[in-house]
Amino acid sequence: MASSQRGRSPGGGSPQGRRPAGRSGDAELDVLEEMQRVLDTPLAEFMATDDERAQADELSRLAGASPAICRMRKVVAFVGGGRAATQAGNLRGADLVALSGLLNTDEQVPPQVRSIDDLPDTAHAFRWAAAAGFVKWRGTKIVAGPMATELERDPLAAWLKAAITLLEYGLLDAFRPGWRKSYVEFLDANVAGLLVGMAEMPGPVPLAVIEDRAWDLVSSGCGYRRDDKAMSCASPTPWSLSSSTSASWCATKSRSN
């Protein structure tokens, strides 16, 4: 069972620190504790039959084999017991070069790495791992984070955390505070051009055309490559899980709660 269940008495809460009944907010705290317990429990443990458990185990295997989780594992393994951190909480130049090789990014390594942004693919992987809690900055070192153990204990939970983090912080912020403001300002500055182009069209403009044009502006202005090879793996997709299977897992977690 999940580690969060160890040491709990049958009535809920820890044996030593159970809250007295009737205190304000107890019900809400109990609900939050139960939600956390559900989230901390591997999916297979909610299944009632061997067939369901086998399906859950396969889903977990697929999550663990996804390129995203493989990359997070490499970052955590590289950090190991701790790596020297810069004043900004990033890896130092020599470690960045070594991590780039471990990740097989194929990016051009300059003769001297002065900043993490000199190796953008490596920077993205490291910032993603840090934002998701797989690694963290502690004092003068980069160490394994609170989510690091989930990469082996519950790959599906690790995959979900990585995916949510990418959607919340990676796509717009690029894991850098304040970047979203620049992104929005960039789009705002180009709205007039988009409107003029729509007005010059002979008929209604399909939404897909507007979306494509907006992303073309972003990719050209911000240095993105829309056909980035890192997001178009030849074998599985970057997540290795279809939307239907991941949605099924989320629904199961919700029902269990």
Backbone hydrogen bonds, N-H to C=O, Kabsch-Sander energy under -0.5 kcal/mol:
donor,donor_aa,acceptor,acceptor_aa,energy
5,Q,2,A,-1.8
6,R,3,S,-1.1
8,R,5,Q,-1.6
9,S,13,G,-1.6
12,G,9,S,-2.2
18,R,14,S,-0.5
23,R,20,P,-1.1
26,D,23,R,-1.9
29,L,25,G,-2.2
30,D,26,D,-2.7
31,V,27,A,-2.1
32,L,28,E,-2.3
33,E,29,L,-2.5
34,E,30,D,-2.4
35,M,31,V,-2.6
36,Q,32,L,-2.3
37,R,33,E,-2.3
38,V,34,E,-2.3
39,L,35,M,-2.4
40,D,36,Q,-2.0
41,T,37,R,-0.5
41,T,38,V,-1.1
45,E,42,P,-1.4
46,F,43,L,-2.2
47,M,44,A,-1.1
53,R,49,T,-2.4
54,A,50,D,-2.2
55,Q,51,D,-2.0
56,A,52,E,-2.3
57,D,53,R,-2.5
58,E,54,A,-2.0
59,L,55,Q,-2.2
60,S,56,A,-2.3
61,R,57,D,-2.2
62,L,58,E,-2.5
63,A,59,L,-2.1
64,G,60,S,-2.4
65,A,61,R,-1.5
66,S,62,L,-0.6
66,S,63,A,-1.1
68,A,238,P,-1.6
70,C,66,S,-2.5
71,R,67,P,-2.2
72,M,68,A,-2.1
73,R,69,I,-2.5
74,K,70,C,-1.8
75,V,71,R,-2.0
76,V,72,M,-2.4
77,A,73,R,-2.9
78,F,74,K,-2.2
79,V,75,V,-2.2
80,G,76,V,-2.3
82,G,79,V,-2.4
83,R,142,I,-2.1
85,A,140,T,-2.5
86,T,90,N,-2.6
89,G,86,T,-1.7
92,R,84,A,-0.8
96,L,92,R,-2.5
97,V,93,G,-2.2
98,A,94,A,-2.1
99,L,95,D,-2.7
100,S,96,L,-2.4
101,G,97,V,-1.8
102,L,98,A,-2.0
103,L,99,L,-2.4
104,N,100,S,-0.6
104,N,101,G,-0.7
105,T,100,S,-1.7
109,V,107,E,-0.5
114,R,112,Q,-0.8
118,D,115,S,-1.8
119,L,116,I,-1.5
123,A,119,L,-2.8
124,H,120,P,-2.4
125,A,121,D,-2.0
126,F,122,T,-2.6
127,R,123,A,-2.9
128,W,124,H,-2.3
129,A,125,A,-2.4
130,A,126,F,-2.4
131,A,127,R,-2.7
132,A,128,W,-2.0
133,G,130,A,-0.9
134,F,129,A,-2.4
135,V,129,A,-1.2
136,K,143,V,-2.8
138,R,136,K,-0.6
138,R,141,K,-2.9
141,K,138,R,-1.9
142,I,83,R,-3.2
143,V,136,K,-2.7
143,V,141,K,-0.5
144,A,80,G,-0.6
145,G,134,F,-2.8
147,M,133,G,-2.5
148,A,133,G,-0.6
148,A,145,G,-1.4
150,E,147,M,-0.9
151,L,147,M,-0.6
151,L,148,A,-1.3
152,E,149,T,-1.2
153,R,149,T,-2.6
154,D,150,E,-1.6
157,A,154,D,-0.6
158,A,154,D,-2.0
159,W,155,P,-2.7
160,L,156,L,-2.3
161,K,157,A,-2.3
162,A,158,A,-2.5
163,A,159,W,-2.6
164,I,160,L,-2.7
165,T,161,K,-2.4
166,L,162,A,-2.2
167,L,163,A,-2.3
168,E,164,I,-2.7
169,Y,165,T,-2.9
170,G,165,T,-1.2
170,G,166,L,-0.5
171,L,166,L,-1.9
173,D,169,Y,-0.7
174,A,170,G,-0.6
175,F,169,Y,-1.9
176,R,173,D,-2.0
179,W,176,R,-2.0
182,S,178,G,-1.1
183,Y,179,W,-2.2
184,V,180,R,-2.9
185,E,181,K,-2.5
186,F,182,S,-2.3
187,L,183,Y,-2.2
188,D,184,V,-2.9
189,A,185,E,-2.1
190,N,186,F,-0.7
190,N,187,L,-1.1
191,V,187,L,-0.5
191,V,188,D,-1.1
194,L,190,N,-1.9
195,L,191,V,-2.7
196,V,192,A,-2.4
197,G,193,G,-2.2
198,M,194,L,-2.2
199,A,195,L,-2.5
200,E,196,V,-1.7
201,M,197,G,-0.6
201,M,198,M,-0.9
209,V,206,P,-0.6
210,I,206,P,-1.6
211,E,207,L,-2.8
212,D,208,A,-2.5
213,R,209,V,-2.4
214,A,210,I,-2.5
215,W,211,E,-2.5
216,D,212,D,-2.2
217,L,213,R,-2.0
218,V,214,A,-2.1
219,S,215,W,-3.1
220,S,216,D,-2.3
221,G,217,L,-2.3
222,C,218,V,-2.5
223,G,219,S,-0.7
224,Y,219,S,-0.8
226,R,224,Y,-0.5
228,D,225,R,-1.9
231,M,228,D,-1.8
232,S,229,K,-1.4
246,S,242,S,-2.2
247,A,243,S,-2.3
248,S,244,S,-1.9
249,W,245,T,-1.8
250,C,246,S,-2.2
251,A,247,A,-2.4
252,T,248,S,-2.2
253,K,249,W,-2.6
254,S,250,C,-2.3
255,R,251,A,-2.6
256,S,252,T,-2.3
257,N,253,K,-1.4
